[in-house]
Amino acid sequence: QNMMETLWRGMPKSGSVLLLLVVVLTMFSVLSVNLLGLVREGPLLLGSGVDPWPSNRPSFKSFPVALYSFFLISQGDDWNLFVYDCAVREPLCTHQFEGRSYGDCGVPLLGSF
């Protein structure tokens, strides 16, 4: 009974921590869709080799999938491969599309992000 009472009294604080986690993941997801939405997909995001995500491939093309991707990253699941994939450089990408001010190259300083 003591244990159940302790759990019950700790629920509001646990809820606050969970809400903070959701807010932080949401902010990073929105930011990543804006910064990395057009980045050419690398080996992990394309799924070459052994595909650990056959149906739910992580990417930053849309908000729900970016939120899922950050949930995976927050668990430490292949986060270094995400950084490598999202930092793709020329000649594997196009620096600037014809008639546009942007291309599909990645962000090389993503590791500090």
Disulfide bonds with the S-S distance in Angstrom:
Cys93-Cys105 2.00
